[in-house]
Amino acid sequence: MAAAALRVQLNAHMAGMYTEGVVDEDTFEALREDGSAVEVARLFINDAYEIVDDIDTLMEQPEVDFDEVEALTQQLMRCTSSVGAQQVNLACMHFSNFYAIKYKGGWLVSLALVRNEFFIVRHELEVMIKLEEQIAACGPNS
């Protein structure tokens, strides 16, 4: 596919991500303008996946270390800000609400929401990365 067509597809994809609130437009456009969007997206995907996996592991323990889970949740919230993943951040805030009452059942339910929102963002960012890579493969004069 020609680079121009790929750029149109990428721009449409990005507009959809902004409209659906997958990522914050101002945050992500700043990354695109300075050429770091793909790198930051990859870092976010890897770091956030590891954090969510660590939270899952802790939540499976018979005795949950709520302080550790809360620390990881705060780390995930900081991580989401790198790409402006607002829905993941909101899900994390909901998840954190159960910290004060140490209610594992509530955390497990809201963890499913965190995981779901993360997977949505991850998928959309992976599509963006693939399109960016395809455009780059076309060469600078395309």
Phi and psi in radians as a Rosetta constraint file:
Dihedral C 1 N 2 CA 2 C 2 CIRCULARHARMONIC -1.164 0.35
Dihedral N 2 CA 2 C 2 N 3 CIRCULARHARMONIC 2.637 0.35
Dihedral C 2 N 3 CA 3 C 3 CIRCULARHARMONIC -1.016 0.35
Dihedral N 3 CA 3 C 3 N 4 CIRCULARHARMONIC -0.691 0.35
Dihedral C 3 N 4 CA 4 C 4 CIRCULARHARMONIC -1.073 0.35
Dihedral N 4 CA 4 C 4 N 5 CIRCULARHARMONIC -0.745 0.35
Dihedral C 4 N 5 CA 5 C 5 CIRCULARHARMONIC -1.155 0.35
Dihedral N 5 CA 5 C 5 N 6 CIRCULARHARMONIC -0.666 0.35
Dihedral C 5 N 6 CA 6 C 6 CIRCULARHARMONIC -1.145 0.35
Dihedral N 6 CA 6 C 6 N 7 CIRCULARHARMONIC -0.680 0.35
Dihedral C 6 N 7 CA 7 C 7 CIRCULARHARMONIC -1.105 0.35
Dihedral N 7 CA 7 C 7 N 8 CIRCULARHARMONIC -0.705 0.35
Dihedral C 7 N 8 CA 8 C 8 CIRCULARHARMONIC -1.073 0.35
Dihedral N 8 CA 8 C 8 N 9 CIRCULARHARMONIC -0.777 0.35
Dihedral C 8 N 9 CA 9 C 9 CIRCULARHARMONIC -1.111 0.35
Dihedral N 9 CA 9 C 9 N 10 CIRCULARHARMONIC -0.741 0.35
Dihedral C 9 N 10 CA 10 C 10 CIRCULARHARMONIC -1.100 0.35
Dihedral N 10 CA 10 C 10 N 11 CIRCULARHARMONIC -0.805 0.35
Dihedral C 10 N 11 CA 11 C 11 CIRCULARHARMONIC -1.098 0.35
Dihedral N 11 CA 11 C 11 N 12 CIRCULARHARMONIC -0.675 0.35
Dihedral C 11 N 12 CA 12 C 12 CIRCULARHARMONIC -1.147 0.35
Dihedral N 12 CA 12 C 12 N 13 CIRCULARHARMONIC -0.712 0.35
Dihedral C 12 N 13 CA 13 C 13 CIRCULARHARMONIC -1.111 0.35
Dihedral N 13 CA 13 C 13 N 14 CIRCULARHARMONIC -0.781 0.35
Dihedral C 13 N 14 CA 14 C 14 CIRCULARHARMONIC -1.107 0.35
Dihedral N 14 CA 14 C 14 N 15 CIRCULARHARMONIC -0.731 0.35
Dihedral C 14 N 15 CA 15 C 15 CIRCULARHARMONIC -1.054 0.35
Dihedral N 15 CA 15 C 15 N 16 CIRCULARHARMONIC -0.703 0.35
Dihedral C 15 N 16 CA 16 C 16 CIRCULARHARMONIC -1.125 0.35
Dihedral N 16 CA 16 C 16 N 17 CIRCULARHARMONIC -0.717 0.35
Dihedral C 16 N 17 CA 17 C 17 CIRCULARHARMONIC -1.077 0.35
Dihedral N 17 CA 17 C 17 N 18 CIRCULARHARMONIC -0.703 0.35
Dihedral C 17 N 18 CA 18 C 18 CIRCULARHARMONIC -1.220 0.35
Dihedral N 18 CA 18 C 18 N 19 CIRCULARHARMONIC -0.785 0.35
Dihedral C 18 N 19 CA 19 C 19 CIRCULARHARMONIC -1.075 0.35
Dihedral N 19 CA 19 C 19 N 20 CIRCULARHARMONIC -0.718 0.35
Dihedral C 19 N 20 CA 20 C 20 CIRCULARHARMONIC -1.414 0.35
Dihedral N 20 CA 20 C 20 N 21 CIRCULARHARMONIC -0.086 0.35
Dihedral C 20 N 21 CA 21 C 21 CIRCULARHARMONIC 1.318 0.35
Dihedral N 21 CA 21 C 21 N 22 CIRCULARHARMONIC 0.359 0.35
Dihedral C 21 N 22 CA 22 C 22 CIRCULARHARMONIC -1.139 0.35
Dihedral N 22 CA 22 C 22 N 23 CIRCULARHARMONIC -0.773 0.35
Dihedral C 22 N 23 CA 23 C 23 CIRCULARHARMONIC -2.378 0.35
Dihedral N 23 CA 23 C 23 N 24 CIRCULARHARMONIC 2.712 0.35
Dihedral C 23 N 24 CA 24 C 24 CIRCULARHARMONIC -1.310 0.35
Dihedral N 24 CA 24 C 24 N 25 CIRCULARHARMONIC 2.235 0.35
Dihedral C 24 N 25 CA 25 C 25 CIRCULARHARMONIC -1.067 0.35
Dihedral N 25 CA 25 C 25 N 26 CIRCULARHARMONIC -0.814 0.35
Dihedral C 25 N 26 CA 26 C 26 CIRCULARHARMONIC -1.080 0.35
Dihedral N 26 CA 26 C 26 N 27 CIRCULARHARMONIC -0.790 0.35
Dihedral C 26 N 27 CA 27 C 27 CIRCULARHARMONIC -1.078 0.35
Dihedral N 27 CA 27 C 27 N 28 CIRCULARHARMONIC -0.844 0.35
Dihedral C 27 N 28 CA 28 C 28 CIRCULARHARMONIC -1.319 0.35
Dihedral N 28 CA 28 C 28 N 29 CIRCULARHARMONIC -0.595 0.35
Dihedral C 28 N 29 CA 29 C 29 CIRCULARHARMONIC -1.136 0.35
Dihedral N 29 CA 29 C 29 N 30 CIRCULARHARMONIC -0.614 0.35
Dihedral C 29 N 30 CA 30 C 30 CIRCULARHARMONIC -1.081 0.35
Dihedral N 30 CA 30 C 30 N 31 CIRCULARHARMONIC -0.693 0.35
Dihedral C 30 N 31 CA 31 C 31 CIRCULARHARMONIC -1.154 0.35
Dihedral N 31 CA 31 C 31 N 32 CIRCULARHARMONIC -0.722 0.35
Dihedral C 31 N 32 CA 32 C 32 CIRCULARHARMONIC -1.131 0.35
Dihedral N 32 CA 32 C 32 N 33 CIRCULARHARMONIC -0.716 0.35
Dihedral C 32 N 33 CA 33 C 33 CIRCULARHARMONIC -1.116 0.35
Dihedral N 33 CA 33 C 33 N 34 CIRCULARHARMONIC -0.624 0.35
Dihedral C 33 N 34 CA 34 C 34 CIRCULARHARMONIC -1.614 0.35
Dihedral N 34 CA 34 C 34 N 35 CIRCULARHARMONIC 0.110 0.35
Dihedral C 34 N 35 CA 35 C 35 CIRCULARHARMONIC 1.350 0.35
Dihedral N 35 CA 35 C 35 N 36 CIRCULARHARMONIC 0.251 0.35
Dihedral C 35 N 36 CA 36 C 36 CIRCULARHARMONIC -1.878 0.35
Dihedral N 36 CA 36 C 36 N 37 CIRCULARHARMONIC 0.122 0.35
Dihedral C 36 N 37 CA 37 C 37 CIRCULARHARMONIC -1.029 0.35
Dihedral N 37 CA 37 C 37 N 38 CIRCULARHARMONIC -0.802 0.35
Dihedral C 37 N 38 CA 38 C 38 CIRCULARHARMONIC -1.149 0.35
Dihedral N 38 CA 38 C 38 N 39 CIRCULARHARMONIC -0.795 0.35
Dihedral C 38 N 39 CA 39 C 39 CIRCULARHARMONIC -1.096 0.35
Dihedral N 39 CA 39 C 39 N 40 CIRCULARHARMONIC -0.805 0.35
Dihedral C 39 N 40 CA 40 C 40 CIRCULARHARMONIC -1.148 0.35
Dihedral N 40 CA 40 C 40 N 41 CIRCULARHARMONIC -0.686 0.35
Dihedral C 40 N 41 CA 41 C 41 CIRCULARHARMONIC -1.079 0.35
Dihedral N 41 CA 41 C 41 N 42 CIRCULARHARMONIC -0.759 0.35
Dihedral C 41 N 42 CA 42 C 42 CIRCULARHARMONIC -1.082 0.35
Dihedral N 42 CA 42 C 42 N 43 CIRCULARHARMONIC -0.786 0.35
Dihedral C 42 N 43 CA 43 C 43 CIRCULARHARMONIC -1.072 0.35
Dihedral N 43 CA 43 C 43 N 44 CIRCULARHARMONIC -0.770 0.35
Dihedral C 43 N 44 CA 44 C 44 CIRCULARHARMONIC -1.033 0.35
Dihedral N 44 CA 44 C 44 N 45 CIRCULARHARMONIC -0.843 0.35
Dihedral C 44 N 45 CA 45 C 45 CIRCULARHARMONIC -1.013 0.35
Dihedral N 45 CA 45 C 45 N 46 CIRCULARHARMONIC -0.854 0.35
Dihedral C 45 N 46 CA 46 C 46 CIRCULARHARMONIC -1.171 0.35
Dihedral N 46 CA 46 C 46 N 47 CIRCULARHARMONIC -0.839 0.35
Dihedral C 46 N 47 CA 47 C 47 CIRCULARHARMONIC -1.156 0.35
Dihedral N 47 CA 47 C 47 N 48 CIRCULARHARMONIC -0.816 0.35
Dihedral C 47 N 48 CA 48 C 48 CIRCULARHARMONIC -1.131 0.35
Dihedral N 48 CA 48 C 48 N 49 CIRCULARHARMONIC -0.688 0.35
Dihedral C 48 N 49 CA 49 C 49 CIRCULARHARMONIC -1.057 0.35
Dihedral N 49 CA 49 C 49 N 50 CIRCULARHARMONIC -0.767 0.35
Dihedral C 49 N 50 CA 50 C 50 CIRCULARHARMONIC -1.100 0.35
Dihedral N 50 CA 50 C 50 N 51 CIRCULARHARMONIC -0.733 0.35
Dihedral C 50 N 51 CA 51 C 51 CIRCULARHARMONIC -1.136 0.35
Dihedral N 51 CA 51 C 51 N 52 CIRCULARHARMONIC -0.809 0.35
Dihedral C 51 N 52 CA 52 C 52 CIRCULARHARMONIC -1.068 0.35
Dihedral N 52 CA 52 C 52 N 53 CIRCULARHARMONIC -0.714 0.35
Dihedral C 52 N 53 CA 53 C 53 CIRCULARHARMONIC -1.106 0.35
Dihedral N 53 CA 53 C 53 N 54 CIRCULARHARMONIC -0.722 0.35
Dihedral C 53 N 54 CA 54 C 54 CIRCULARHARMONIC -1.116 0.35
Dihedral N 54 CA 54 C 54 N 55 CIRCULARHARMONIC -0.703 0.35
Dihedral C 54 N 55 CA 55 C 55 CIRCULARHARMONIC -1.106 0.35
Dihedral N 55 CA 55 C 55 N 56 CIRCULARHARMONIC -0.788 0.35
Dihedral C 55 N 56 CA 56 C 56 CIRCULARHARMONIC -0.947 0.35
Dihedral N 56 CA 56 C 56 N 57 CIRCULARHARMONIC -0.819 0.35
Dihedral C 56 N 57 CA 57 C 57 CIRCULARHARMONIC -1.062 0.35
Dihedral N 57 CA 57 C 57 N 58 CIRCULARHARMONIC -0.798 0.35
Dihedral C 57 N 58 CA 58 C 58 CIRCULARHARMONIC -1.116 0.35
Dihedral N 58 CA 58 C 58 N 59 CIRCULARHARMONIC -0.673 0.35
Dihedral C 58 N 59 CA 59 C 59 CIRCULARHARMONIC -1.234 0.35
Dihedral N 59 CA 59 C 59 N 60 CIRCULARHARMONIC -0.352 0.35
Dihedral C 59 N 60 CA 60 C 60 CIRCULARHARMONIC -1.405 0.35
Dihedral N 60 CA 60 C 60 N 61 CIRCULARHARMONIC -0.199 0.35
Dihedral C 60 N 61 CA 61 C 61 CIRCULARHARMONIC -1.262 0.35
Dihedral N 61 CA 61 C 61 N 62 CIRCULARHARMONIC 2.544 0.35
Dihedral C 61 N 62 CA 62 C 62 CIRCULARHARMONIC -1.063 0.35
Dihedral N 62 CA 62 C 62 N 63 CIRCULARHARMONIC -0.680 0.35
Dihedral C 62 N 63 CA 63 C 63 CIRCULARHARMONIC -1.962 0.35
Dihedral N 63 CA 63 C 63 N 64 CIRCULARHARMONIC 1.871 0.35
Dihedral C 63 N 64 CA 64 C 64 CIRCULARHARMONIC -1.439 0.35
Dihedral N 64 CA 64 C 64 N 65 CIRCULARHARMONIC 2.299 0.35
Dihedral C 64 N 65 CA 65 C 65 CIRCULARHARMONIC -1.484 0.35
Dihedral N 65 CA 65 C 65 N 66 CIRCULARHARMONIC 1.571 0.35
Dihedral C 65 N 66 CA 66 C 66 CIRCULARHARMONIC -1.068 0.35
Dihedral N 66 CA 66 C 66 N 67 CIRCULARHARMONIC -0.580 0.35
Dihedral C 66 N 67 CA 67 C 67 CIRCULARHARMONIC -1.138 0.35
Dihedral N 67 CA 67 C 67 N 68 CIRCULARHARMONIC -0.711 0.35
Dihedral C 67 N 68 CA 68 C 68 CIRCULARHARMONIC -1.170 0.35
Dihedral N 68 CA 68 C 68 N 69 CIRCULARHARMONIC -0.726 0.35
Dihedral C 68 N 69 CA 69 C 69 CIRCULARHARMONIC -1.082 0.35
Dihedral N 69 CA 69 C 69 N 70 CIRCULARHARMONIC -0.760 0.35
Dihedral C 69 N 70 CA 70 C 70 CIRCULARHARMONIC -1.118 0.35
Dihedral N 70 CA 70 C 70 N 71 CIRCULARHARMONIC -0.708 0.35
Dihedral C 70 N 71 CA 71 C 71 CIRCULARHARMONIC -1.075 0.35
Dihedral N 71 CA 71 C 71 N 72 CIRCULARHARMONIC -0.733 0.35
Dihedral C 71 N 72 CA 72 C 72 CIRCULARHARMONIC -1.170 0.35
Dihedral N 72 CA 72 C 72 N 73 CIRCULARHARMONIC -0.647 0.35
Dihedral C 72 N 73 CA 73 C 73 CIRCULARHARMONIC -1.105 0.35
Dihedral N 73 CA 73 C 73 N 74 CIRCULARHARMONIC -0.737 0.35
Dihedral C 73 N 74 CA 74 C 74 CIRCULARHARMONIC -1.117 0.35
Dihedral N 74 CA 74 C 74 N 75 CIRCULARHARMONIC -0.678 0.35
Dihedral C 74 N 75 CA 75 C 75 CIRCULARHARMONIC -1.114 0.35
Dihedral N 75 CA 75 C 75 N 76 CIRCULARHARMONIC -0.720 0.35
Dihedral C 75 N 76 CA 76 C 76 CIRCULARHARMONIC -1.125 0.35
Dihedral N 76 CA 76 C 76 N 77 CIRCULARHARMONIC -0.691 0.35
Dihedral C 76 N 77 CA 77 C 77 CIRCULARHARMONIC -1.102 0.35
Dihedral N 77 CA 77 C 77 N 78 CIRCULARHARMONIC -0.706 0.35
Dihedral C 77 N 78 CA 78 C 78 CIRCULARHARMONIC -1.128 0.35
Dihedral N 78 CA 78 C 78 N 79 CIRCULARHARMONIC -0.688 0.35
Dihedral C 78 N 79 CA 79 C 79 CIRCULARHARMONIC -1.098 0.35
Dihedral N 79 CA 79 C 79 N 80 CIRCULARHARMONIC -0.723 0.35
Dihedral C 79 N 80 CA 80 C 80 CIRCULARHARMONIC -1.123 0.35
Dihedral N 80 CA 80 C 80 N 81 CIRCULARHARMONIC -0.504 0.35
Dihedral C 80 N 81 CA 81 C 81 CIRCULARHARMONIC -1.160 0.35
Dihedral N 81 CA 81 C 81 N 82 CIRCULARHARMONIC -0.400 0.35
Dihedral C 81 N 82 CA 82 C 82 CIRCULARHARMONIC -1.100 0.35
Dihedral N 82 CA 82 C 82 N 83 CIRCULARHARMONIC -0.522 0.35
Dihedral C 82 N 83 CA 83 C 83 CIRCULARHARMONIC -2.025 0.35
Dihedral N 83 CA 83 C 83 N 84 CIRCULARHARMONIC -0.005 0.35
Dihedral C 83 N 84 CA 84 C 84 CIRCULARHARMONIC 1.259 0.35
Dihedral N 84 CA 84 C 84 N 85 CIRCULARHARMONIC 0.615 0.35
Dihedral C 84 N 85 CA 85 C 85 CIRCULARHARMONIC -1.383 0.35
Dihedral N 85 CA 85 C 85 N 86 CIRCULARHARMONIC 1.383 0.35
Dihedral C 85 N 86 CA 86 C 86 CIRCULARHARMONIC -1.110 0.35
Dihedral N 86 CA 86 C 86 N 87 CIRCULARHARMONIC -0.696 0.35
Dihedral C 86 N 87 CA 87 C 87 CIRCULARHARMONIC -1.175 0.35
Dihedral N 87 CA 87 C 87 N 88 CIRCULARHARMONIC -0.633 0.35
Dihedral C 87 N 88 CA 88 C 88 CIRCULARHARMONIC -1.148 0.35
Dihedral N 88 CA 88 C 88 N 89 CIRCULARHARMONIC -0.740 0.35
Dihedral C 88 N 89 CA 89 C 89 CIRCULARHARMONIC -1.082 0.35
Dihedral N 89 CA 89 C 89 N 90 CIRCULARHARMONIC -0.752 0.35
Dihedral C 89 N 90 CA 90 C 90 CIRCULARHARMONIC -1.106 0.35
Dihedral N 90 CA 90 C 90 N 91 CIRCULARHARMONIC -0.713 0.35
Dihedral C 90 N 91 CA 91 C 91 CIRCULARHARMONIC -1.113 0.35
Dihedral N 91 CA 91 C 91 N 92 CIRCULARHARMONIC -0.651 0.35
Dihedral C 91 N 92 CA 92 C 92 CIRCULARHARMONIC -1.122 0.35
Dihedral N 92 CA 92 C 92 N 93 CIRCULARHARMONIC -0.703 0.35
Dihedral C 92 N 93 CA 93 C 93 CIRCULARHARMONIC -1.110 0.35
Dihedral N 93 CA 93 C 93 N 94 CIRCULARHARMONIC -0.720 0.35
Dihedral C 93 N 94 CA 94 C 94 CIRCULARHARMONIC -1.072 0.35
Dihedral N 94 CA 94 C 94 N 95 CIRCULARHARMONIC -0.786 0.35
Dihedral C 94 N 95 CA 95 C 95 CIRCULARHARMONIC -1.023 0.35
Dihedral N 95 CA 95 C 95 N 96 CIRCULARHARMONIC -0.744 0.35
Dihedral C 95 N 96 CA 96 C 96 CIRCULARHARMONIC -1.167 0.35
Dihedral N 96 CA 96 C 96 N 97 CIRCULARHARMONIC -0.431 0.35
Dihedral C 96 N 97 CA 97 C 97 CIRCULARHARMONIC -1.006 0.35
Dihedral N 97 CA 97 C 97 N 98 CIRCULARHARMONIC -0.467 0.35
Dihedral C 97 N 98 CA 98 C 98 CIRCULARHARMONIC -1.434 0.35
Dihedral N 98 CA 98 C 98 N 99 CIRCULARHARMONIC -0.130 0.35
Dihedral C 98 N 99 CA 99 C 99 CIRCULARHARMONIC -1.094 0.35
Dihedral N 99 CA 99 C 99 N 100 CIRCULARHARMONIC -0.790 0.35
Dihedral C 99 N 100 CA 100 C 100 CIRCULARHARMONIC -1.062 0.35
Dihedral N 100 CA 100 C 100 N 101 CIRCULARHARMONIC -0.605 0.35
Dihedral C 100 N 101 CA 101 C 101 CIRCULARHARMONIC -1.766 0.35
Dihedral N 101 CA 101 C 101 N 102 CIRCULARHARMONIC -0.032 0.35
Dihedral C 101 N 102 CA 102 C 102 CIRCULARHARMONIC 0.914 0.35
Dihedral N 102 CA 102 C 102 N 103 CIRCULARHARMONIC 0.799 0.35
Dihedral C 102 N 103 CA 103 C 103 CIRCULARHARMONIC -1.762 0.35
Dihedral N 103 CA 103 C 103 N 104 CIRCULARHARMONIC 1.757 0.35
Dihedral C 103 N 104 CA 104 C 104 CIRCULARHARMONIC -1.074 0.35
Dihedral N 104 CA 104 C 104 N 105 CIRCULARHARMONIC -0.694 0.35
Dihedral C 104 N 105 CA 105 C 105 CIRCULARHARMONIC -1.036 0.35
Dihedral N 105 CA 105 C 105 N 106 CIRCULARHARMONIC -0.770 0.35
Dihedral C 105 N 106 CA 106 C 106 CIRCULARHARMONIC -1.142 0.35
Dihedral N 106 CA 106 C 106 N 107 CIRCULARHARMONIC -0.688 0.35
Dihedral C 106 N 107 CA 107 C 107 CIRCULARHARMONIC -1.105 0.35
Dihedral N 107 CA 107 C 107 N 108 CIRCULARHARMONIC -0.709 0.35
Dihedral C 107 N 108 CA 108 C 108 CIRCULARHARMONIC -1.120 0.35
Dihedral N 108 CA 108 C 108 N 109 CIRCULARHARMONIC -0.726 0.35
Dihedral C 108 N 109 CA 109 C 109 CIRCULARHARMONIC -1.145 0.35
Dihedral N 109 CA 109 C 109 N 110 CIRCULARHARMONIC -0.821 0.35
Dihedral C 109 N 110 CA 110 C 110 CIRCULARHARMONIC -1.277 0.35
Dihedral N 110 CA 110 C 110 N 111 CIRCULARHARMONIC -0.418 0.35
Dihedral C 110 N 111 CA 111 C 111 CIRCULARHARMONIC -1.103 0.35
Dihedral N 111 CA 111 C 111 N 112 CIRCULARHARMONIC -0.622 0.35
Dihedral C 111 N 112 CA 112 C 112 CIRCULARHARMONIC -1.069 0.35
Dihedral N 112 CA 112 C 112 N 113 CIRCULARHARMONIC -0.655 0.35
Dihedral C 112 N 113 CA 113 C 113 CIRCULARHARMONIC -1.176 0.35
Dihedral N 113 CA 113 C 113 N 114 CIRCULARHARMONIC -0.780 0.35
Dihedral C 113 N 114 CA 114 C 114 CIRCULARHARMONIC -0.999 0.35
Dihedral N 114 CA 114 C 114 N 115 CIRCULARHARMONIC -0.844 0.35
Dihedral C 114 N 115 CA 115 C 115 CIRCULARHARMONIC -1.060 0.35
Dihedral N 115 CA 115 C 115 N 116 CIRCULARHARMONIC -0.801 0.35
Dihedral C 115 N 116 CA 116 C 116 CIRCULARHARMONIC -1.077 0.35
Dihedral N 116 CA 116 C 116 N 117 CIRCULARHARMONIC -0.808 0.35
Dihedral C 116 N 117 CA 117 C 117 CIRCULARHARMONIC -1.114 0.35
Dihedral N 117 CA 117 C 117 N 118 CIRCULARHARMONIC -0.693 0.35
Dihedral C 117 N 118 CA 118 C 118 CIRCULARHARMONIC -1.080 0.35
Dihedral N 118 CA 118 C 118 N 119 CIRCULARHARMONIC -0.784 0.35
Dihedral C 118 N 119 CA 119 C 119 CIRCULARHARMONIC -1.124 0.35
Dihedral N 119 CA 119 C 119 N 120 CIRCULARHARMONIC -0.587 0.35
Dihedral C 119 N 120 CA 120 C 120 CIRCULARHARMONIC -1.113 0.35
Dihedral N 120 CA 120 C 120 N 121 CIRCULARHARMONIC -0.862 0.35
Dihedral C 120 N 121 CA 121 C 121 CIRCULARHARMONIC -1.094 0.35
Dihedral N 121 CA 121 C 121 N 122 CIRCULARHARMONIC -0.770 0.35
Dihedral C 121 N 122 CA 122 C 122 CIRCULARHARMONIC -1.011 0.35
Dihedral N 122 CA 122 C 122 N 123 CIRCULARHARMONIC -0.816 0.35
Dihedral C 122 N 123 CA 123 C 123 CIRCULARHARMONIC -1.060 0.35
Dihedral N 123 CA 123 C 123 N 124 CIRCULARHARMONIC -0.829 0.35
Dihedral C 123 N 124 CA 124 C 124 CIRCULARHARMONIC -1.117 0.35
Dihedral N 124 CA 124 C 124 N 125 CIRCULARHARMONIC -0.691 0.35
Dihedral C 124 N 125 CA 125 C 125 CIRCULARHARMONIC -1.189 0.35
Dihedral N 125 CA 125 C 125 N 126 CIRCULARHARMONIC -0.644 0.35
Dihedral C 125 N 126 CA 126 C 126 CIRCULARHARMONIC -1.116 0.35
Dihedral N 126 CA 126 C 126 N 127 CIRCULARHARMONIC -0.663 0.35
Dihedral C 126 N 127 CA 127 C 127 CIRCULARHARMONIC -1.104 0.35
Dihedral N 127 CA 127 C 127 N 128 CIRCULARHARMONIC -0.787 0.35
Dihedral C 127 N 128 CA 128 C 128 CIRCULARHARMONIC -1.054 0.35
Dihedral N 128 CA 128 C 128 N 129 CIRCULARHARMONIC -0.779 0.35
Dihedral C 128 N 129 CA 129 C 129 CIRCULARHARMONIC -1.060 0.35
Dihedral N 129 CA 129 C 129 N 130 CIRCULARHARMONIC -0.780 0.35
Dihedral C 129 N 130 CA 130 C 130 CIRCULARHARMONIC -1.065 0.35
Dihedral N 130 CA 130 C 130 N 131 CIRCULARHARMONIC -0.767 0.35
Dihedral C 130 N 131 CA 131 C 131 CIRCULARHARMONIC -1.128 0.35
Dihedral N 131 CA 131 C 131 N 132 CIRCULARHARMONIC -0.742 0.35
Dihedral C 131 N 132 CA 132 C 132 CIRCULARHARMONIC -1.053 0.35
Dihedral N 132 CA 132 C 132 N 133 CIRCULARHARMONIC -0.731 0.35
Dihedral C 132 N 133 CA 133 C 133 CIRCULARHARMONIC -1.143 0.35
Dihedral N 133 CA 133 C 133 N 134 CIRCULARHARMONIC -0.691 0.35
Dihedral C 133 N 134 CA 134 C 134 CIRCULARHARMONIC -1.142 0.35
Dihedral N 134 CA 134 C 134 N 135 CIRCULARHARMONIC -0.696 0.35
Dihedral C 134 N 135 CA 135 C 135 CIRCULARHARMONIC -1.113 0.35
Dihedral N 135 CA 135 C 135 N 136 CIRCULARHARMONIC -0.772 0.35
Dihedral C 135 N 136 CA 136 C 136 CIRCULARHARMONIC -1.093 0.35
Dihedral N 136 CA 136 C 136 N 137 CIRCULARHARMONIC -0.624 0.35
Dihedral C 136 N 137 CA 137 C 137 CIRCULARHARMONIC -1.192 0.35
Dihedral N 137 CA 137 C 137 N 138 CIRCULARHARMONIC -0.381 0.35
Dihedral C 137 N 138 CA 138 C 138 CIRCULARHARMONIC -1.250 0.35
Dihedral N 138 CA 138 C 138 N 139 CIRCULARHARMONIC -0.331 0.35
Dihedral C 138 N 139 CA 139 C 139 CIRCULARHARMONIC 1.688 0.35
Dihedral N 139 CA 139 C 139 N 140 CIRCULARHARMONIC 2.831 0.35
Dihedral C 139 N 140 CA 140 C 140 CIRCULARHARMONIC -1.224 0.35
Dihedral N 140 CA 140 C 140 N 141 CIRCULARHARMONIC -0.385 0.35
Dihedral C 140 N 141 CA 141 C 141 CIRCULARHARMONIC -1.669 0.35
Dihedral N 141 CA 141 C 141 N 142 CIRCULARHARMONIC 0.144 0.35
